[in-house]
């Protein structure tokens, strides 16, 4: 399996985020890539770097899943923010259009509130470069499948599945899984995205919600009690042409590996009914019981079975790293998944 990682991802490294009203050390930093790399090494997998990030082709593909004004915001906001009197070093919103805004603001403060859904996405001067490198990693993995590889893995951070058409959230700036699906759609008529992260992939859902060429399915901790709170219910089944092409399986907070794997079996059954030509796996490892954001109670051994079941689909596949945060178990969780996948 070819595995990809662009080193410029380290350019996005915000030291803190806001947690329960308090500044807290951000778990989403370059150390994640180090631990995941160690996990790959345990099973004999090495990373290769894709080409330069920020290519015109990458920008064109990103424009298929994100709005132009959102991409412009990410690229320009830090410089405009720094021009404000007494601005903090990191861009962070202090107002949001709760209930839905009707007017798109020109002012940087208003735009920050419009595009940064929560307080987990502070932006530095180099955050956009880091996010582009993460996106370029997913793009390279998908292009490798187009070139003939059957399975590829993209070590992406910041992650992406909470990033919607013009919204960042949950550490996510650009939607890497949606980008991988967009690249695969250049050859394959029907693509499925299966999200096994602890959290609902609300950004991915939003991007494809009215489409029937990309199926989206997610198992996750119940948003009634867990982030992202406002999306991820079982009744969210798609709209317009996409009705029936979105499946959510919310699990009670604290569910163990047996419940998680039972839900995965149901989700895979839904995926197979869609009859995709290729698959994107949004791989979250934060369902593990020791994850800093723990909402489920899954053991490392369960990820072996996750890998086996996804490999059994026997379809062209891009595995895109989503969540999974620093603990002594993170590398072992990825190694377990790869062990099962390559069994």
C-alpha positions as CSV (number, residue, x, y, z in Angstrom):
1,X,0.0,0.0,0.0
2,X,1.3,3.4,-0.9
3,X,1.2,5.9,2.0
4,X,1.4,9.7,1.6
5,X,2.3,12.6,3.9
6,X,3.3,16.1,2.9
7,X,5.7,17.6,5.5
8,X,4.3,21.1,5.2
9,X,1.3,19.9,7.2
10,X,3.5,20.9,10.2
11,X,2.9,24.5,9.3
12,X,-0.5,24.3,10.9
13,X,0.2,24.0,14.6
14,X,-2.0,26.1,16.8
15,X,-0.9,25.7,20.5
16,X,-4.4,26.0,22.0
17,X,-8.1,25.8,21.4
18,X,-11.1,26.7,23.6
19,X,-12.5,23.8,25.6
20,X,-15.5,24.4,27.9
21,X,-14.7,28.1,27.9
22,X,-11.0,27.6,28.9
23,X,-7.9,27.7,26.7
24,X,-6.5,24.2,26.5
25,X,-3.5,22.6,24.7
26,X,-4.6,21.6,21.2
27,X,-4.5,17.8,20.6
28,X,-4.4,18.4,16.9
29,X,-0.7,19.2,16.2
30,X,2.3,17.8,14.4
31,X,2.9,15.2,17.1
32,X,-0.1,13.3,15.7
33,X,1.8,12.7,12.4
34,X,4.8,11.5,14.3
35,X,2.8,8.9,16.3
36,X,0.9,7.8,13.2
37,X,4.1,7.4,11.3
38,X,5.5,5.2,14.1
39,X,2.3,3.1,13.8
40,X,2.8,2.6,10.1
41,X,6.5,1.6,10.6
42,X,5.3,-1.2,13.0
43,X,3.7,-2.9,10.0
44,X,6.4,-2.1,7.5
45,X,4.8,0.9,5.8
46,X,6.6,4.1,4.9
47,X,5.4,7.5,3.8
48,X,6.2,9.3,0.6
49,X,5.7,13.0,0.0
50,X,3.4,14.2,-2.8
51,X,4.4,17.0,-5.1
52,X,4.1,20.7,-4.3
53,X,0.9,21.8,-2.5
54,X,-1.2,24.6,-3.8
55,X,-1.1,23.6,-7.5
56,X,-3.7,25.1,-9.8
57,X,-5.3,21.7,-10.2
58,X,-5.6,21.2,-6.4
59,X,-7.2,24.7,-6.2
60,X,-9.7,23.7,-9.0
61,X,-10.6,20.5,-7.2
62,X,-11.1,22.3,-3.9
63,X,-13.4,24.8,-5.6
64,X,-15.7,21.9,-6.4
65,X,-16.3,21.2,-2.6
66,X,-15.7,24.6,-1.0
67,X,-17.0,28.1,-2.0
68,X,-14.7,30.6,-3.5
69,X,-15.2,33.1,-0.7
70,X,-14.3,30.4,1.9
71,X,-11.1,29.5,0.2
72,X,-10.3,33.2,-0.1
73,X,-11.0,33.7,3.5
74,X,-8.6,30.9,4.6
75,X,-5.9,32.3,2.4
76,X,-6.2,36.0,3.4
77,X,-7.7,36.2,6.8
78,X,-4.6,36.2,8.9
79,X,-3.0,39.2,7.3
80,X,-6.3,41.1,7.4
81,X,-6.8,40.1,11.0
82,X,-3.3,41.3,12.0
83,X,-4.1,44.7,10.6
84,X,-6.9,45.1,13.2
85,X,-6.0,47.1,16.3
86,X,-5.0,44.9,19.3
87,X,-5.5,41.7,17.3
88,X,-4.4,38.4,18.8
89,X,-1.7,36.3,17.1
90,X,-4.3,33.7,16.1
91,X,-7.5,34.3,14.2
92,X,-10.4,33.2,16.5
93,X,-14.1,34.3,16.2
94,X,-15.9,36.2,18.9
95,X,-19.3,36.3,17.1
96,X,-21.3,33.8,15.1
97,X,-24.4,34.1,13.0
98,X,-26.4,31.7,15.2
99,X,-29.7,30.9,13.7
100,X,-28.4,31.5,10.2
101,X,-27.1,34.8,9.0
102,X,-28.6,36.7,6.0
103,X,-25.8,39.1,5.2
104,X,-22.2,38.1,4.4
105,X,-19.9,40.6,6.1
106,X,-16.9,42.4,4.7
107,X,-15.1,42.9,8.0
108,X,-12.6,40.3,9.1
109,X,-14.3,39.8,12.5
110,X,-17.6,39.1,10.8
111,X,-16.0,36.8,8.3
112,X,-14.2,34.8,11.0
113,X,-17.5,34.3,12.8
114,X,-19.2,33.2,9.5
115,X,-16.5,30.7,8.4
116,X,-15.1,29.4,11.7
117,X,-18.0,27.3,13.1
118,X,-16.4,26.8,16.6
119,X,-13.3,27.6,18.7
120,X,-11.3,24.6,17.6
121,X,-9.9,26.2,14.4
122,X,-7.6,29.1,15.3
123,X,-5.6,30.2,12.3
124,X,-1.9,31.3,12.2
125,X,0.0,32.9,9.4
126,X,0.9,29.5,8.0
127,X,-2.3,27.5,8.8
128,X,-3.6,27.7,5.2
129,X,-0.3,26.4,3.9
130,X,-0.5,23.5,6.3
131,X,-4.1,22.8,5.3
132,X,-3.2,22.8,1.6
133,X,-0.5,20.3,2.3
134,X,-3.0,18.1,4.1
135,X,-5.3,18.4,1.1
136,X,-2.4,17.7,-1.3
137,X,-1.7,14.5,0.6
138,X,-5.3,13.3,0.1
139,X,-5.2,14.3,-3.5
140,X,-2.0,12.4,-4.1
141,X,-3.4,9.2,-2.6
142,X,-6.5,9.5,-4.8
143,X,-4.4,10.1,-7.9
144,X,-2.4,7.0,-7.1
145,X,-5.6,5.0,-7.2
146,X,-6.5,6.6,-10.6
147,X,-3.0,5.5,-11.7
148,X,-3.6,1.9,-10.9
149,X,-3.0,1.4,-7.1
150,X,-5.8,-0.5,-5.5
151,X,-5.4,0.8,-1.9
152,X,-3.7,4.0,-0.7
153,X,-3.4,5.8,2.6
154,X,-3.2,9.6,3.2
155,X,-1.8,10.8,6.6
156,X,-3.7,14.1,6.7
157,X,-3.6,16.6,9.5
158,X,-5.3,18.9,10.1
159,X,-8.2,16.5,9.5
160,X,-11.1,17.5,7.2
161,X,-14.5,15.8,7.8
162,X,-16.0,18.7,9.8
163,X,-15.2,21.2,7.1
164,X,-18.2,22.0,5.0
165,X,-18.6,24.1,1.8
166,X,-17.7,27.3,3.7
167,X,-17.2,26.3,7.3
168,X,-14.3,25.2,9.4
169,X,-14.9,23.3,12.6
170,X,-13.6,20.6,14.9
171,X,-9.9,21.2,13.9
172,X,-10.9,20.8,10.2
173,X,-10.2,23.4,7.5
174,X,-10.3,21.7,4.1
175,X,-12.3,18.5,3.6
176,X,-9.7,15.9,2.6
177,X,-12.1,13.0,2.3
178,X,-14.5,15.0,0.1
179,X,-11.5,16.0,-2.0
180,X,-10.4,12.4,-2.4
181,X,-13.9,11.5,-3.5
182,X,-13.9,14.4,-6.0
183,X,-10.6,13.1,-7.5
184,X,-12.0,9.5,-7.7
185,X,-15.2,10.8,-9.4
186,X,-13.0,11.9,-12.3
187,X,-12.9,8.2,-13.3
188,X,-15.5,6.4,-11.2
189,X,-19.2,7.0,-11.7
190,X,-20.2,6.1,-8.1
191,X,-18.1,6.8,-5.0
192,X,-18.8,6.0,-1.4
193,X,-17.4,7.7,1.7
194,X,-17.6,5.6,4.8
195,X,-16.7,7.5,8.0
196,X,-15.7,5.5,11.1
197,X,-14.5,8.4,13.2
198,X,-15.8,9.0,16.7
199,X,-17.5,12.2,15.5
200,X,-20.0,12.6,12.8
201,X,-18.6,13.8,9.5
202,X,-20.9,16.8,9.2
203,X,-18.9,18.7,6.7
204,X,-18.7,15.7,4.3
205,X,-22.4,15.2,4.7
206,X,-23.1,18.9,3.9
207,X,-21.0,18.8,0.7
208,X,-22.7,15.8,-0.8
209,X,-26.2,16.0,0.8
210,X,-28.1,16.7,-2.4
211,X,-26.1,14.4,-4.6
212,X,-26.6,10.8,-5.6
213,X,-23.2,10.1,-7.2
214,X,-21.3,10.2,-3.8
215,X,-22.8,8.1,-1.0
216,X,-21.9,9.2,2.5
217,X,-22.2,7.1,5.6
218,X,-21.1,7.7,9.2
219,X,-21.1,5.9,12.5
220,X,-20.3,8.1,15.5
221,X,-21.2,9.0,19.0
222,X,-24.8,10.3,19.3
223,X,-24.8,14.1,18.6
224,X,-27.5,14.5,21.1
225,X,-24.7,14.3,23.7
226,X,-21.5,14.8,21.7
227,X,-19.8,17.0,19.1
228,X,-20.8,18.2,16.5
229,X,-24.2,18.2,18.3
230,X,-26.3,19.8,15.5
231,X,-25.7,17.2,12.7
232,X,-25.6,13.4,12.6
233,X,-29.1,12.2,13.4
234,X,-30.4,9.0,11.9
235,X,-33.2,11.0,10.2
236,X,-30.7,12.9,8.0
237,X,-31.0,10.9,4.8
238,X,-30.1,13.4,2.1
239,X,-32.1,15.9,0.1
240,X,-33.2,16.4,-3.5
241,X,-31.3,14.0,-5.7
242,X,-29.4,12.8,-2.7
243,X,-32.3,11.3,-0.8
244,X,-31.2,7.9,0.5
245,X,-27.5,8.5,-0.3
246,X,-26.7,9.6,3.3
247,X,-26.7,7.2,6.2
248,X,-26.0,8.1,9.9
249,X,-25.7,5.6,12.7
250,X,-25.4,7.4,16.0
251,X,-24.2,5.3,18.9
252,X,-24.8,5.9,22.6
253,X,-21.8,7.7,24.2
254,X,-19.6,5.1,25.9
255,X,-20.5,2.3,23.5
256,X,-17.9,-0.5,23.3
257,X,-16.2,-2.3,20.4
258,X,-19.0,-4.8,20.0
259,X,-21.6,-2.1,19.5
260,X,-19.2,-0.2,17.2
261,X,-18.5,-3.2,15.0
262,X,-22.2,-4.1,14.8
263,X,-22.8,-0.6,13.5
264,X,-20.0,-0.9,11.0
265,X,-21.6,-4.1,9.7
266,X,-24.9,-2.3,9.1
267,X,-23.1,0.7,7.5
268,X,-21.2,-1.5,5.2
269,X,-24.4,-3.2,4.2
270,X,-25.9,0.2,3.3
271,X,-22.7,1.0,1.3
272,X,-22.9,-2.2,-0.7
273,X,-26.5,-1.5,-1.7
274,X,-25.2,1.7,-3.2
275,X,-22.9,-0.4,-5.4
276,X,-20.0,2.0,-5.6
277,X,-17.1,1.8,-8.0
278,X,-14.6,3.1,-5.5
279,X,-14.5,4.0,-1.7
280,X,-13.0,6.6,0.5
281,X,-12.5,5.6,4.1
282,X,-12.6,8.5,6.6
283,X,-10.5,6.8,9.2
284,X,-10.9,8.1,12.7
285,X,-9.0,6.3,15.5
286,X,-10.5,8.5,18.2
287,X,-13.2,5.9,19.0
288,X,-10.5,4.3,21.2
289,X,-11.2,4.3,24.9
290,X,-8.1,6.3,25.8
291,X,-8.4,9.0,23.2
292,X,-8.3,12.5,24.7
293,X,-11.7,13.3,23.1
294,X,-13.1,9.9,24.1
295,X,-16.8,9.3,23.5
296,X,-16.7,5.6,22.8
297,X,-15.0,2.7,24.5
298,X,-13.3,0.8,21.7
299,X,-10.2,-1.3,22.3
300,X,-7.2,-1.4,19.9
301,X,-8.0,-4.9,18.8
302,X,-11.3,-3.7,17.3
303,X,-9.4,-1.8,14.6
304,X,-8.0,-5.0,13.3
305,X,-11.5,-6.1,12.5
306,X,-12.4,-2.6,11.0
307,X,-9.5,-3.0,8.6
308,X,-10.5,-6.6,7.6
309,X,-14.1,-5.6,6.9
310,X,-13.2,-2.6,4.8
311,X,-10.5,-4.5,2.8
312,X,-13.1,-7.2,2.1
313,X,-15.0,-4.7,0.0
314,X,-12.3,-5.4,-2.6
315,X,-12.8,-2.0,-4.3
316,X,-10.4,0.8,-5.2
317,X,-10.0,2.6,-2.0
318,X,-8.4,5.7,-0.5
319,X,-8.0,5.7,3.3
320,X,-7.9,9.3,4.6
321,X,-6.8,10.0,8.2
322,X,-9.3,11.9,10.2
323,X,-9.3,11.9,14.0
324,X,-7.2,10.1,16.5
325,X,-5.3,12.2,19.0
326,X,-2.1,11.8,21.0
327,X,-1.9,8.9,23.4
328,X,0.5,6.0,23.8
329,X,-2.1,4.0,21.8
330,X,-2.5,6.1,18.7
331,X,0.3,4.5,16.7
332,X,-0.8,1.0,17.8
333,X,-4.4,1.8,16.7
334,X,-3.3,2.6,13.2
335,X,-1.0,-0.4,13.1
336,X,-3.9,-2.6,14.1
337,X,-6.1,-1.2,11.4
338,X,-3.4,-1.8,8.8
339,X,-2.7,-5.3,10.1
340,X,-6.3,-6.2,9.6
341,X,-6.5,-4.4,6.3
342,X,-3.5,-6.3,4.9
343,X,-4.3,-9.7,6.5
